[in-house]
Amino acid sequence: MAQQTSHQHLTVKQRLARWREFFFAQKYRFDLGQSFLVIVNFTLLIITASDKLQIFFGIPRLRSLLILVVPLGFVGVWVFGYFMDKVVRAAQMSERQSVKRSEVWAHHNAQMDRIEQELRELKDILDRRRTHE
């Protein structure tokens, strides 16, 4: 019963915030699943385009090359991912961009700057007192 009254007292803003978080969680799950869909789409694209590639390259039996082309495509995608991970450091860059755009982090950093400034001022006051003693 206590939960029912607490749900009744939620403001519109709080309800919207809950829905926003719910939808973002679903989007995040969709994004995770989408990365697998890329693998499926790539495989289907190569299989579908094999007839056109056969004409373009003039190879009579391209279907036998699919055994080589599909794995090479996956290796190419993996190499690009490795480059993005090790050279570009994509995860760190993504985190930096998220922090730059986050209101929470901006507020936190402002608080930390204020606290550090006050600590410096206190340290200066203590240093002055020590030098006068």
C-alpha positions as CSV (number, residue, x, y, z in Angstrom):
1,M,0.0,0.0,0.0
2,A,2.9,2.3,0.7
3,Q,4.2,1.8,-2.8
4,Q,0.8,2.7,-4.3
5,T,0.8,6.0,-2.5
6,S,4.4,6.7,-3.5
7,H,3.5,6.0,-7.1
8,Q,0.5,8.3,-6.9
9,H,2.7,11.2,-5.6
10,L,5.2,11.0,-8.4
11,T,5.4,14.2,-10.3
12,V,5.1,14.3,-14.1
13,K,8.8,15.1,-14.4
14,Q,9.7,12.0,-12.3
15,R,7.5,9.8,-14.5
16,L,9.0,11.2,-17.6
17,A,12.5,10.6,-16.2
18,R,11.6,7.0,-15.6
19,W,10.2,6.5,-19.1
20,R,13.3,8.2,-20.5
21,E,15.6,5.8,-18.7
22,F,13.4,2.8,-19.7
23,F,13.6,3.8,-23.4
24,F,17.3,4.5,-23.3
25,A,17.9,1.0,-21.7
26,Q,15.9,-0.5,-24.6
27,K,17.9,1.5,-27.1
28,Y,21.2,0.4,-25.5
29,R,20.0,-3.3,-25.8
30,F,19.1,-2.7,-29.4
31,D,22.5,-1.2,-30.2
32,L,24.2,-4.2,-28.7
33,G,22.1,-6.5,-30.8
34,Q,22.6,-4.4,-33.9
35,S,26.3,-5.2,-33.9
36,F,25.4,-8.8,-34.5
37,L,23.1,-7.8,-37.3
38,V,26.0,-6.3,-39.2
39,I,27.6,-9.8,-39.4
40,V,24.4,-11.3,-40.7
41,N,23.9,-8.5,-43.2
42,F,27.4,-8.8,-44.5
43,T,27.1,-12.5,-45.1
44,L,23.8,-12.1,-46.8
45,L,25.1,-9.2,-49.0
46,I,28.1,-11.3,-50.3
47,I,25.8,-14.2,-51.0
48,T,23.2,-12.0,-52.8
49,A,25.9,-10.1,-54.8
50,S,27.8,-13.2,-55.8
51,D,26.1,-13.4,-59.3
52,K,26.9,-9.7,-60.0
53,L,30.5,-10.2,-58.8
54,Q,30.8,-13.2,-61.0
55,I,29.9,-11.1,-64.0
56,F,32.1,-8.1,-62.9
57,F,35.2,-10.2,-62.3
58,G,34.6,-12.6,-65.1
59,I,35.1,-15.6,-62.8
60,P,33.0,-18.6,-63.9
61,R,32.5,-20.2,-60.5
62,L,32.5,-17.4,-57.9
63,R,30.4,-19.5,-55.5
64,S,33.5,-21.5,-54.6
65,L,35.3,-18.2,-53.8
66,L,32.5,-17.3,-51.2
67,I,34.3,-19.8,-48.9
68,L,37.2,-17.4,-49.0
69,V,35.5,-14.0,-49.5
70,V,33.1,-14.2,-46.4
71,P,35.9,-15.1,-43.9
72,L,38.2,-12.4,-45.5
73,G,35.4,-9.9,-45.0
74,F,35.1,-10.8,-41.3
75,V,38.8,-10.6,-40.9
76,G,38.8,-7.1,-42.5
77,V,36.1,-6.0,-40.1
78,W,38.0,-7.4,-37.2
79,V,41.2,-5.6,-38.3
80,F,39.3,-2.3,-38.6
81,G,37.9,-2.9,-35.1
82,Y,41.4,-3.7,-33.8
83,F,42.7,-0.4,-35.4
84,M,39.8,1.5,-33.8
85,D,40.5,-0.1,-30.4
86,K,44.3,0.1,-30.3
87,V,45.2,3.1,-32.4
88,V,42.2,5.4,-32.2
89,R,41.2,4.2,-28.7
90,A,37.5,4.4,-29.7
91,A,36.2,3.4,-26.2
92,Q,38.1,6.2,-24.5
93,M,37.2,8.7,-27.2
94,S,33.5,7.8,-26.8
95,E,33.7,8.1,-23.0
96,R,35.4,11.6,-23.4
97,Q,32.6,12.7,-25.7
98,S,30.0,11.4,-23.3
99,V,31.6,13.3,-20.4
100,K,31.8,16.5,-22.4
101,R,28.0,16.3,-23.1
102,S,26.9,15.1,-19.6
103,E,25.2,17.6,-17.3
104,V,26.0,15.4,-14.4
105,W,29.7,15.4,-15.1
106,A,29.7,19.2,-15.7
107,H,28.0,19.7,-12.3
108,H,30.5,17.3,-10.7
109,N,33.5,19.0,-12.2
110,A,32.2,22.4,-11.1
111,Q,31.8,21.1,-7.6
112,M,35.3,19.6,-7.6
113,D,36.8,22.8,-8.9
114,R,35.0,24.7,-6.1
115,I,36.2,22.2,-3.5
116,E,39.8,22.4,-4.8
117,Q,39.7,26.2,-4.7
118,E,38.5,26.2,-1.2
119,L,41.2,23.7,-0.1
120,R,43.9,25.9,-1.7
121,E,42.5,28.9,0.2
122,L,42.6,26.9,3.5
123,K,46.1,25.7,2.7
124,D,47.2,29.3,2.1
125,I,45.7,30.5,5.4
126,L,47.4,27.7,7.3
127,D,50.7,28.4,5.6
128,R,50.4,32.1,6.5
129,R,49.7,31.2,10.1
130,R,52.7,28.9,10.3
131,T,55.0,31.5,8.9
132,H,53.8,34.1,11.5
133,E,54.4,31.7,14.4
